[in-house]
Amino acid sequence: MIPERYKNASIECFNLYEIKPVIEWMKSDLHDVLLITGASGCGKTHLMMAICKELNKRCIKTAYVLFPEIALELRQAIGSANYDEMAVIKKYRNPSLVGCFDDLGANKPSDYVTESLYAIINHRYQECIPSVYSSNLGLQKIADLYGDRIASRLASGVVFNMGDKDKRLEK
């Protein structure tokens, strides 16, 4: 589930004071949304993987997925006799897993994909299913790309900005 590059991801890799809102979210009763924003390469996915590992240590199941992969699954479902688009949506609405959805906004979605993502995000929001989302986009750009409803639901919990430094370029 955790990609090879992030096998060593750990909360200890971060300044705990700087990520205090994230720590508080993890210590909460996990019925809310955590949105991690920031520039490419600032450490959003690394932090998300560290969160997954911390929650797994507490015997809380997590599932990691890239938003572009959900879009690909949905596109594959369109017109396929063997593929059920509602099955894709239900898969990501799973209430028994903390959903870790990475790279929202990494691709320009069609109206169909936006509607499907709304169905997933809204269901998780309404049912208080803990969810972690990451995006290079701020809330206004998310609203511009996906609509106010999605942006509002993502803003309903903790919004944590990791900044604008691309650490990959610093190496």
Phi and psi restraints in degrees (value plus and minus 20) as a CYANA .aco file:
   2 ILE   PHI    -109.4   -69.4
   2 ILE   PSI     103.0   143.0
   3 PRO   PHI     -78.5   -38.5
   3 PRO   PSI     130.0   170.0
   4 GLU   PHI     -71.4   -31.4
   4 GLU   PSI     -63.0   -23.0
   5 ARG   PHI     -78.8   -38.8
   5 ARG   PSI     -45.4    -5.4
   6 TYR   PHI    -130.3   -90.3
   6 TYR   PSI      -4.1    35.9
   7 LYS   PHI     -78.6   -38.6
   7 LYS   PSI     -50.9   -10.9
   8 ASN   PHI    -118.3   -78.3
   8 ASN   PSI      -8.9    31.1
   9 ALA   PHI     -80.8   -40.8
   9 ALA   PSI     118.9   158.9
  10 SER   PHI    -174.7  -134.7
  10 SER   PSI     126.7   166.7
  11 ILE   PHI     -79.4   -39.4
  11 ILE   PSI     -52.0   -12.0
  12 GLU   PHI     -86.3   -46.3
  12 GLU   PSI     -34.4     5.6
  13 CYS   PHI     -92.9   -52.9
  13 CYS   PSI     -30.5     9.5
  14 PHE   PHI    -132.2   -92.2
  14 PHE   PSI     136.1   176.1
  15 ASN   PHI     -92.4   -52.4
  15 ASN   PSI      91.5   131.5
  16 LEU   PHI     -81.4   -41.4
  16 LEU   PSI     -49.8    -9.8
  17 TYR   PHI     -87.4   -47.4
  17 TYR   PSI     -61.2   -21.2
  18 GLU   PHI     -88.5   -48.5
  18 GLU   PSI     -49.0    -9.0
  19 ILE   PHI    -124.2   -84.2
  19 ILE   PSI       4.1    44.1
  20 LYS   PHI     -70.9   -30.9
  20 LYS   PSI     -63.9   -23.9
  21 PRO   PHI     -79.8   -39.8
  21 PRO   PSI     -53.7   -13.7
  22 VAL   PHI     -89.6   -49.6
  22 VAL   PSI     -63.8   -23.8
  23 ILE   PHI     -79.8   -39.8
  23 ILE   PSI     -65.0   -25.0
  24 GLU   PHI     -81.8   -41.8
  24 GLU   PSI     -60.6   -20.6
  25 TRP   PHI     -81.5   -41.5
  25 TRP   PSI     -63.4   -23.4
  26 MET   PHI     -85.6   -45.6
  26 MET   PSI     -50.8   -10.8
  27 LYS   PHI    -101.3   -61.3
  27 LYS   PSI     -33.2     6.8
  28 SER   PHI     -92.9   -52.9
  28 SER   PSI    -196.0  -156.0
  29 ASP   PHI    -102.3   -62.3
  29 ASP   PSI      -8.7    31.3
  30 LEU   PHI      31.2    71.2
  30 LEU   PSI      39.0    79.0
  31 HIS   PHI    -142.8  -102.8
  31 HIS   PSI      -1.4    38.6
  32 ASP   PHI    -151.9  -111.9
  32 ASP   PSI    -194.5  -154.5
  33 VAL   PHI    -123.7   -83.7
  33 VAL   PSI     121.4   161.4
  34 LEU   PHI    -143.4  -103.4
  34 LEU   PSI      99.6   139.6
  35 LEU   PHI    -131.1   -91.1
  35 LEU   PSI     101.7   141.7
  36 ILE   PHI    -126.8   -86.8
  36 ILE   PSI     100.6   140.6
  37 THR   PHI    -139.2   -99.2
  37 THR   PSI     146.3   186.3
  38 GLY   PHI     130.2   170.2
  38 GLY   PSI     153.1   193.1
  39 ALA   PHI     -87.9   -47.9
  39 ALA   PSI     142.9   182.9
  40 SER   PHI     -77.2   -37.2
  40 SER   PSI     116.2   156.2
  41 GLY   PHI      59.5    99.5
  41 GLY   PSI     -11.8    28.2
  42 CYS   PHI    -104.5   -64.5
  42 CYS   PSI     -29.5    10.5
  43 GLY   PHI      92.2   132.2
  43 GLY   PSI      -5.4    34.6
  44 LYS   PHI     -81.1   -41.1
  44 LYS   PSI     -69.7   -29.7
  45 THR   PHI     -87.1   -47.1
  45 THR   PSI     -59.2   -19.2
  46 HIS   PHI     -78.3   -38.3
  46 HIS   PSI     -65.9   -25.9
  47 LEU   PHI     -84.5   -44.5
  47 LEU   PSI     -61.3   -21.3
  48 MET   PHI     -81.5   -41.5
  48 MET   PSI     -61.6   -21.6
  49 MET   PHI     -85.8   -45.8
  49 MET   PSI     -58.6   -18.6
  50 ALA   PHI     -83.0   -43.0
  50 ALA   PSI     -60.5   -20.5
  51 ILE   PHI     -82.2   -42.2
  51 ILE   PSI     -67.2   -27.2
  52 CYS   PHI     -76.0   -36.0
  52 CYS   PSI     -66.1   -26.1
  53 LYS   PHI     -85.1   -45.1
  53 LYS   PSI     -60.9   -20.9
  54 GLU   PHI     -83.1   -43.1
  54 GLU   PSI     -63.6   -23.6
  55 LEU   PHI     -86.7   -46.7
  55 LEU   PSI     -58.6   -18.6
  56 ASN   PHI     -82.3   -42.3
  56 ASN   PSI     -56.4   -16.4
  57 LYS   PHI     -80.4   -40.4
  57 LYS   PSI     -50.5   -10.5
  58 ARG   PHI    -109.3   -69.3
  58 ARG   PSI      -6.3    33.7
  59 CYS   PHI      42.6    82.6
  59 CYS   PSI      10.7    50.7
  60 ILE   PHI    -123.4   -83.4
  60 ILE   PSI      98.9   138.9
  61 LYS   PHI     -92.9   -52.9
  61 LYS   PSI     119.4   159.4
  62 THR   PHI    -148.3  -108.3
  62 THR   PSI     138.5   178.5
  63 ALA   PHI    -156.5  -116.5
  63 ALA   PSI     109.1   149.1
  64 TYR   PHI    -126.9   -86.9
  64 TYR   PSI     114.3   154.3
  65 VAL   PHI    -171.0  -131.0
  65 VAL   PSI     127.8   167.8
  66 LEU   PHI    -107.7   -67.7
  66 LEU   PSI     114.6   154.6
  67 PHE   PHI     -75.4   -35.4
  67 PHE   PSI     -61.9   -21.9
  68 PRO   PHI     -79.2   -39.2
  68 PRO   PSI     -49.2    -9.2
  69 GLU   PHI     -91.2   -51.2
  69 GLU   PSI     -55.6   -15.6
  70 ILE   PHI     -82.5   -42.5
  70 ILE   PSI     -64.2   -24.2
  71 ALA   PHI     -79.3   -39.3
  71 ALA   PSI     -61.9   -21.9
  72 LEU   PHI     -84.1   -44.1
  72 LEU   PSI     -62.0   -22.0
  73 GLU   PHI     -80.8   -40.8
  73 GLU   PSI     -63.3   -23.3
  74 LEU   PHI     -85.9   -45.9
  74 LEU   PSI     -61.4   -21.4
  75 ARG   PHI     -82.2   -42.2
  75 ARG   PSI     -58.7   -18.7
  76 GLN   PHI     -85.0   -45.0
  76 GLN   PSI     -52.5   -12.5
  77 ALA   PHI     -90.2   -50.2
  77 ALA   PSI     -49.8    -9.8
  78 ILE   PHI     -83.8   -43.8
  78 ILE   PSI     100.8   140.8
  79 GLY   PHI      56.9    96.9
  79 GLY   PSI     -19.0    21.0
  80 SER   PHI    -108.0   -68.0
  80 SER   PSI     110.0   150.0
  81 ALA   PHI     -89.3   -49.3
  81 ALA   PSI     -46.6    -6.6
  82 ASN   PHI    -117.8   -77.8
  82 ASN   PSI     -23.2    16.8
  83 TYR   PHI    -142.0  -102.0
  83 TYR   PSI     110.6   150.6
  84 ASP   PHI    -126.8   -86.8
  84 ASP   PSI      94.1   134.1
  85 GLU   PHI     -82.5   -42.5
  85 GLU   PSI     -53.6   -13.6
  86 MET   PHI     -86.0   -46.0
  86 MET   PSI     -50.8   -10.8
  87 ALA   PHI     -83.5   -43.5
  87 ALA   PSI     -57.7   -17.7
  88 VAL   PHI     -83.4   -43.4
  88 VAL   PSI     -68.4   -28.4
  89 ILE   PHI     -81.6   -41.6
  89 ILE   PSI     -66.4   -26.4
  90 LYS   PHI     -82.6   -42.6
  90 LYS   PSI     -55.7   -15.7
  91 LYS   PHI     -76.3   -36.3
  91 LYS   PSI     -60.6   -20.6
  92 TYR   PHI    -111.6   -71.6
  92 TYR   PSI     -22.0    18.0
  93 ARG   PHI    -112.4   -72.4
  93 ARG   PSI     -20.4    19.6
  94 ASN   PHI     -66.1   -26.1
  94 ASN   PSI      94.3   134.3
  95 PRO   PHI     -96.7   -56.7
  95 PRO   PSI     -29.9    10.1
  96 SER   PHI    -111.1   -71.1
  96 SER   PSI     -17.3    22.7
  97 LEU   PHI    -148.6  -108.6
  97 LEU   PSI     120.4   160.4
  98 VAL   PHI     -94.2   -54.2
  98 VAL   PSI      99.6   139.6
  99 GLY   PHI    -104.6   -64.6
  99 GLY   PSI     107.9   147.9
 100 CYS   PHI    -135.1   -95.1
 100 CYS   PSI      80.4   120.4
 101 PHE   PHI    -125.3   -85.3
 101 PHE   PSI      94.0   134.0
 102 ASP   PHI    -122.6   -82.6
 102 ASP   PSI     125.3   165.3
 103 ASP   PHI      48.3    88.3
 103 ASP   PSI      22.9    62.9
 104 LEU   PHI     -82.6   -42.6
 104 LEU   PSI     107.4   147.4
 105 GLY   PHI      73.0   113.0
 105 GLY   PSI     -14.2    25.8
 106 ALA   PHI     -91.1   -51.1
 106 ALA   PSI     -37.7     2.3
 107 ASN   PHI    -158.7  -118.7
 107 ASN   PSI     135.9   175.9
 108 LYS   PHI    -101.1   -61.1
 108 LYS   PSI      95.5   135.5
 109 PRO   PHI    -103.7   -63.7
 109 PRO   PSI     132.2   172.2
 110 SER   PHI     -97.7   -57.7
 110 SER   PSI     148.8   188.8
 111 ASP   PHI     -79.1   -39.1
 111 ASP   PSI     -59.7   -19.7
 112 TYR   PHI     -81.5   -41.5
 112 TYR   PSI     -66.8   -26.8
 113 VAL   PHI     -85.4   -45.4
 113 VAL   PSI     -60.6   -20.6
 114 THR   PHI     -80.6   -40.6
 114 THR   PSI     -64.7   -24.7
 115 GLU   PHI     -82.1   -42.1
 115 GLU   PSI     -60.4   -20.4
 116 SER   PHI     -87.9   -47.9
 116 SER   PSI     -62.4   -22.4
 117 LEU   PHI     -83.0   -43.0
 117 LEU   PSI     -59.2   -19.2
 118 TYR   PHI     -79.8   -39.8
 118 TYR   PSI     -62.8   -22.8
 119 ALA   PHI     -79.9   -39.9
 119 ALA   PSI     -59.1   -19.1
 120 ILE   PHI     -91.0   -51.0
 120 ILE   PSI     -73.4   -33.4
 121 ILE   PHI     -83.4   -43.4
 121 ILE   PSI     -64.1   -24.1
 122 ASN   PHI     -83.3   -43.3
 122 ASN   PSI     -63.3   -23.3
 123 HIS   PHI     -81.1   -41.1
 123 HIS   PSI     -66.8   -26.8
 124 ARG   PHI     -82.7   -42.7
 124 ARG   PSI     -59.0   -19.0
 125 TYR   PHI     -84.9   -44.9
 125 TYR   PSI     -70.9   -30.9
 126 GLN   PHI     -83.6   -43.6
 126 GLN   PSI     -55.1   -15.1
 127 GLU   PHI    -111.8   -71.8
 127 GLU   PSI     -14.3    25.7
 128 CYS   PHI      36.6    76.6
 128 CYS   PSI      20.0    60.0
 129 ILE   PHI    -106.3   -66.3
 129 ILE   PSI     101.4   141.4
 130 PRO   PHI     -77.8   -37.8
 130 PRO   PSI     115.5   155.5
 131 SER   PHI    -166.0  -126.0
 131 SER   PSI     118.0   158.0
 132 VAL   PHI    -136.3   -96.3
 132 VAL   PSI     109.5   149.5
 133 TYR   PHI    -143.9  -103.9
 133 TYR   PSI     127.6   167.6
 134 SER   PHI    -149.5  -109.5
 134 SER   PSI     129.7   169.7
 135 SER   PHI    -178.6  -138.6
 135 SER   PSI     125.7   165.7
 136 ASN   PHI     -94.8   -54.8
 136 ASN   PSI     -32.3     7.7
 137 LEU   PHI    -114.9   -74.9
 137 LEU   PSI     125.3   165.3
 138 GLY   PHI     -99.1   -59.1
 138 GLY   PSI     153.8   193.8
 139 LEU   PHI     -80.0   -40.0
 139 LEU   PSI     -58.6   -18.6
 140 GLN   PHI     -85.6   -45.6
 140 GLN   PSI     -60.8   -20.8
 141 LYS   PHI     -89.7   -49.7
 141 LYS   PSI     -54.2   -14.2
 142 ILE   PHI     -82.1   -42.1
 142 ILE   PSI     -64.0   -24.0
 143 ALA   PHI     -81.6   -41.6
 143 ALA   PSI     -61.4   -21.4
 144 ASP   PHI     -83.5   -43.5
 144 ASP   PSI     -58.8   -18.8
 145 LEU   PHI    -104.5   -64.5
 145 LEU   PSI     -61.5   -21.5
 146 TYR   PHI    -133.0   -93.0
 146 TYR   PSI     -32.3     7.7
 147 GLY   PHI      85.5   125.5
 147 GLY   PSI     138.0   178.0
 148 ASP   PHI     -83.8   -43.8
 148 ASP   PSI     -53.8   -13.8
 149 ARG   PHI     -82.3   -42.3
 149 ARG   PSI     -65.9   -25.9
 150 ILE   PHI     -86.5   -46.5
 150 ILE   PSI     -66.5   -26.5
 151 ALA   PHI     -79.1   -39.1
 151 ALA   PSI     -61.5   -21.5
 152 SER   PHI     -83.1   -43.1
 152 SER   PSI     -62.9   -22.9
 153 ARG   PHI     -87.3   -47.3
 153 ARG   PSI     -58.5   -18.5
 154 LEU   PHI     -87.7   -47.7
 154 LEU   PSI     -50.0   -10.0
 155 ALA   PHI    -102.5   -62.5
 155 ALA   PSI     -26.5    13.5
 156 SER   PHI     -90.2   -50.2
 156 SER   PSI     -39.8     0.2
 157 GLY   PHI    -129.7   -89.7
 157 GLY   PSI    -149.6  -109.6
 158 VAL   PHI    -115.2   -75.2
 158 VAL   PSI     106.3   146.3
 159 VAL   PHI    -129.4   -89.4
 159 VAL   PSI      98.5   138.5
 160 PHE   PHI    -141.3  -101.3
 160 PHE   PSI      99.5   139.5
 161 ASN   PHI    -119.1   -79.1
 161 ASN   PSI     106.4   146.4
 162 MET   PHI    -110.1   -70.1
 162 MET   PSI     -23.2    16.8
 163 GLY   PHI      81.4   121.4
 163 GLY   PSI    -191.1  -151.1
 164 ASP   PHI    -140.5  -100.5
 164 ASP   PSI      -3.3    36.7
 165 LYS   PHI    -112.5   -72.5
 165 LYS   PSI     106.4   146.4
 166 ASP   PHI    -108.6   -68.6
 166 ASP   PSI      82.9   122.9
 167 LYS   PHI     -86.8   -46.8
 167 LYS   PSI     -45.0    -5.0
 168 ARG   PHI     -87.5   -47.5
 168 ARG   PSI     -53.5   -13.5
 169 LEU   PHI     -97.7   -57.7
 169 LEU   PSI     -38.8     1.2
 170 GLU   PHI     -96.1   -56.1
 170 GLU   PSI     -37.5     2.5
